[in-house]
């Protein structure tokens, strides 16, 4: 693509780089000049005009953006129409964003005029949430570069939909019934993903009672909120999970608030031991785990290890011992 001033008489078929006032209005930026436009520019007294001119093998900005967006978009996304070299990708329903970071980086490295900007990986989405925007910065780009970028970024973006429809929360008590705040906060989190809670379950804070409750849960996902914080992989919550025939896959996470979370399985059911901060609706580490689990992401120890960068979250006002008091 060539960009610069040309004589008005030689500008037919070129793309107008800047809006220009003429007798009957304005010729807008990005307009492809025709014979009537040339006459209007000449009548306005202009001798030359700033334009972009396509080279052989170029694609115009809208065609390029549409082709690139189609290549990038995986399941769960819908595309906007192309305009001014831009196409937006939106979530079709609730879920979390899947971003292939390496593929997106490679895509953006092909040509600085070919760009995609995305939300962070695992970003929570509702129907209509914008996941990415594809923008062609220049008025045209070489088709060969578009072909290369399409191949590198194929299917790099998606929105993972929830894989479960029901969950059970087991709460433990020591002397008195637990506050309803924990269940209310969890229900608010599950509502975002159209997941319902089964009837309330409260048991004594002892391994045997909790293990029996875990073993007979009705929900597809099991949540455990203990009256006393889980302090070790052999504490009441993890021990009860093993007693029920389940397996512990992770205890603790490098996200604060949220350190004292545990994750496991009971057959094909995910089991999440919630930290005490989950009683608050404020964002904490449990949100990151809950959202990925509900959307079918299998979390590994490496996944947890990588949560530490960016894992220092806003302090929860009701925290018993704030960080600043240490």
C-alpha positions in Angstrom: 0.0 0.0 0.0 1.2 3.5 -0.9 0.2 6.4 1.3 0.7 10.1 0.6 -0.5 13.1 -1.4 -1.5 12.8 -5.1 -2.9 15.2 -7.6 -6.7 15.2 -7.4 -7.0 14.3 -11.0 -5.0 11.0 -10.3 -6.9 10.1 -7.1 -9.8 8.1 -8.6 -10.0 4.6 -6.9 -7.8 5.7 -4.0 -8.9 5.7 -0.4 -9.3 9.1 1.2 -7.0 9.4 4.2 -8.7 12.4 5.9 -12.2 13.8 5.7 -12.5 16.7 3.2 -15.3 19.4 3.1 -16.9 19.9 -0.3 -19.7 22.0 -1.6 -22.5 19.6 -0.6 -21.1 18.2 2.6 -18.0 16.2 3.4 -16.1 13.2 1.9 -15.4 11.0 4.8 -12.1 9.4 5.8 -11.8 5.9 4.3 -14.1 6.7 1.3 -13.0 5.2 -2.0 -13.0 8.2 -4.5 -15.1 8.0 -7.6 -15.5 10.3 -10.6 -18.1 12.5 -8.9 -15.8 12.8 -5.9 -12.9 14.0 -8.1 -15.2 16.7 -9.6 -16.3 17.8 -6.1 -12.7 18.0 -4.9 -11.7 20.1 -7.9 -14.7 22.4 -7.5 -13.6 22.9 -3.9 -10.3 24.2 -5.3 -8.1 21.3 -4.2 -5.0 20.5 -6.2 -4.0 17.4 -4.3 -5.4 15.1 -1.7 -3.9 12.7 0.9 -4.8 9.1 0.0 -3.9 5.4 0.4 -3.5 3.4 -2.8 -3.6 -0.4 -3.0 -0.7 -2.4 -4.4 -1.2 -5.6 -6.2 -1.9 -8.4 -3.7 -3.4 -6.0 -1.1 -6.6 -6.6 0.8 -8.7 -3.7 2.0 -9.0 -3.2 5.7 -12.5 -4.6 6.1 -12.0 -7.7 4.0 -8.7 -8.4 5.9 -10.3 -7.8 9.3 -13.3 -10.1 8.6 -11.0 -12.9 7.3 -8.7 -12.7 10.3 -11.6 -12.6 12.8 -13.1 -15.7 11.2 -9.8 -17.5 11.6 -9.3 -16.5 15.2 -12.8 -17.3 16.5 -13.4 -20.6 18.1 -16.5 -22.0 19.8 -18.7 -19.7 21.9 -18.0 -16.5 20.0 -19.9 -14.4 17.6 -18.5 -11.8 15.2 -19.5 -8.3 14.5 -19.6 -6.9 11.0 -16.4 -5.3 9.7 -16.2 -1.5 9.7 -13.2 0.8 9.6 -10.9 -2.2 9.6 -12.3 -3.6 12.9 -14.2 -6.7 13.9 -15.2 -7.4 17.5 -15.7 -10.9 19.0 -18.4 -11.4 21.7 -19.2 -14.2 24.0 -22.4 -16.0 23.0 -23.2 -16.9 26.6 -21.7 -17.1 30.1 -18.3 -18.7 30.5 -14.6 -17.9 30.6 -12.4 -16.7 27.8 -10.0 -19.1 26.3 -6.9 -17.3 24.9 -4.0 -19.2 23.3 -1.4 -16.7 24.3 1.4 -18.1 22.1 -0.8 -18.1 19.1 -2.0 -14.5 19.7 1.6 -13.3 20.1 2.6 -15.0 16.9 -0.5 -13.5 15.1 0.5 -10.0 16.3 4.1 -10.5 15.2 3.3 -11.0 11.5 2.7 -7.3 10.5 2.3 -4.4 12.9 -0.7 -3.3 10.8 -2.5 -6.6 11.7 -3.6 -6.6 15.4 -5.8 -8.4 17.9 -6.4 -7.2 21.5 -8.0 -9.6 24.0 -9.2 -9.8 27.5 -6.9 -11.8 29.9 -7.0 -15.6 29.8 -9.9 -17.1 31.8 -11.7 -13.7 32.0 -15.3 -14.3 33.1 -17.8 -13.5 30.4 -21.5 -12.9 30.2 -23.5 -13.1 27.0 -22.3 -10.1 25.0 -19.0 -9.6 26.7 -16.4 -8.4 24.2 -13.5 -11.0 24.2 -11.4 -9.5 21.5 -11.1 -6.8 18.9 -9.3 -7.3 15.5 -8.1 -4.1 14.0 -6.3 -3.4 10.7 -4.4 -0.2 11.4 -3.6 0.7 7.7 -6.2 1.0 4.9 -4.9 -2.2 3.4 -2.4 -5.0 4.1 -0.7 -7.6 1.9 -3.0 -10.7 1.5 0.1 -12.9 2.0 0.4 -11.5 5.6 -3.3 -12.1 6.2 -2.9 -15.7 5.1 0.1 -16.2 7.5 -1.7 -14.5 10.4 -4.8 -16.7 9.9 -2.7 -19.8 10.0 -0.9 -18.8 13.1 -4.0 -17.7 15.0 -6.5 -20.3 13.9 -8.9 -21.0 16.7 -6.8 -19.1 19.2 -9.9 -17.5 20.9 -13.0 -19.0 22.3 -15.4 -18.8 25.2 -15.6 -21.9 27.3 -19.2 -22.5 28.4 -20.3 -24.0 31.8 -20.2 -27.8 31.9 -22.3 -28.3 35.0 -25.9 -27.3 36.0 -26.0 -28.2 39.7 -23.8 -28.0 42.8 -24.0 -28.9 46.5 -22.5 -26.7 49.3 -21.7 -28.6 52.5 -21.1 -26.3 55.5 -19.7 -27.4 58.8 -20.6 -26.1 62.2 -18.9 -25.8 65.6 -21.6 -25.2 68.2 -23.8 -22.9 66.2 -25.3 -22.9 62.7 -23.1 -21.1 60.1 -24.1 -17.7 58.8 -26.1 -17.7 55.6 -23.6 -15.3 54.1 -21.4 -18.1 52.7 -24.2 -19.8 50.8 -25.6 -16.5 49.6 -22.2 -15.5 48.2 -21.7 -18.8 46.5 -25.2 -18.7 45.0 -24.3 -15.3 43.5 -21.2 -16.7 41.9 -23.1 -19.7 40.5 -25.9 -17.6 39.2 -23.4 -16.1 36.7 -23.1 -19.5 35.1 -26.7 -20.7 35.4 -25.7 -23.3 38.1 -28.3 -24.1 40.8 -27.6 -25.1 44.4 -29.2 -28.2 45.9 -30.8 -27.9 49.4 -28.6 -26.7 52.3 -26.4 -29.3 54.0 -24.9 -28.5 57.5 -22.9 -31.1 59.4 -20.6 -31.1 62.5 -17.0 -30.1 61.9 -15.6 -33.6 62.3 -14.1 -35.8 59.7 -16.6 -38.7 59.9 -19.7 -36.5 59.6 -18.3 -34.4 56.7 -17.0 -37.5 54.9 -20.5 -39.1 55.0 -22.0 -35.8 53.6 -19.5 -35.6 50.8 -20.1 -39.3 49.8 -23.9 -38.7 49.2 -23.9 -35.3 47.6 -26.5 -34.7 44.9 -24.9 -31.9 43.0 -22.5 -32.3 40.0 -20.0 -30.1 41.8 -19.2 -30.2 45.5 -18.3 -27.2 47.6 -17.2 -27.4 51.2 -17.1 -24.4 53.5 -15.8 -25.3 56.9 -16.5 -23.5 60.2 -12.7 -23.4 60.9 -10.1 -22.6 58.3 -8.4 -25.5 56.6 -4.8 -25.3 57.8 -3.2 -28.5 56.3 -3.7 -31.2 53.7 -4.7 -33.5 56.6 -7.1 -31.1 58.2 -10.8 -32.0 58.5 -11.9 -31.0 55.0 -9.3 -32.8 53.0 -9.3 -35.8 55.3 -13.1 -36.0 55.0 -12.8 -36.0 51.2 -10.4 -38.9 51.3 -12.6 -40.7 53.8 -15.5 -40.4 51.3 -13.4 -42.1 48.6 -12.2 -38.9 46.9 -8.8 -37.6 46.1 -7.0 -34.4 47.0 -5.2 -32.8 44.1 -4.3 -29.4 45.5 -4.1 -27.7 48.8 -3.2 -24.0 49.0 -2.8 -21.4 46.2 -0.6 -18.4 45.7 -3.6 -16.0 45.5 -4.5 -13.7 48.4 -7.2 -13.6 49.6 -7.8 -17.2 48.9 -4.7 -19.1 50.1 -6.5 -21.8 52.1 -8.4 -23.4 49.2 -8.3 -27.1 48.4 -9.3 -28.9 45.2 -10.1 -32.6 44.7 -12.3 -35.1 43.0 -15.0 -37.6 44.1 -15.3 -39.9 41.1 -16.2 -37.5 38.2 -17.3 -34.7 40.5 -15.0 -31.8 41.2 -14.7 -30.9 44.9 -13.7 -27.4 46.0 -12.8 -26.6 49.6 -13.6 -22.9 49.9 -11.4 -20.5 51.9 -13.2 -18.4 54.5 -12.9 -15.3 52.2 -15.5 -17.0 49.9 -18.2 -15.8 52.4 -17.7 -12.4 50.8 -18.8 -11.6 47.3 -15.5 -9.7 46.8 -13.2 -11.3 44.2 -10.8 -13.8 45.7 -8.8 -16.9 44.7 -11.9 -19.1 44.9 -13.4 -17.3 42.0 -10.5 -18.1 39.7 -10.8 -21.8 40.6 -14.6 -22.0 40.7 -15.0 -20.4 37.3 -12.5 -22.6 35.5 -13.8 -25.8 37.1 -17.4 -25.0 36.2 -16.2 -24.4 32.6 -14.4 -27.7 32.3 -10.8 -26.6 32.8 -8.7 -29.3 34.5 -6.4 -27.4 36.8 -2.9 -28.8 37.4 -0.3 -27.8 40.1 1.4 -25.8 37.3 -1.8 -23.8 36.7 -2.0 -23.0 40.4 1.7 -22.0 40.5 1.1 -19.5 37.6 -1.7 -17.7 39.5 0.8 -16.0 41.8 1.7 -13.3 39.3 -1.4 -11.0 39.5 -2.7 -13.0 42.5 -2.4 -10.2 45.0 -6.0 -9.2 45.0 -7.9 -6.4 46.7 -8.2 -6.8 50.5 -11.6 -8.0 51.8 -12.9 -5.4 54.3 -14.2 -8.1 56.7 -11.0 -10.1 56.8 -10.2 -11.0 60.5 -6.5 -10.2 60.2 -5.8 -7.6 57.4 -2.4 -7.8 55.8 -1.4 -4.3 57.0 -1.8 -5.4 60.6 1.1 -7.9 60.4 
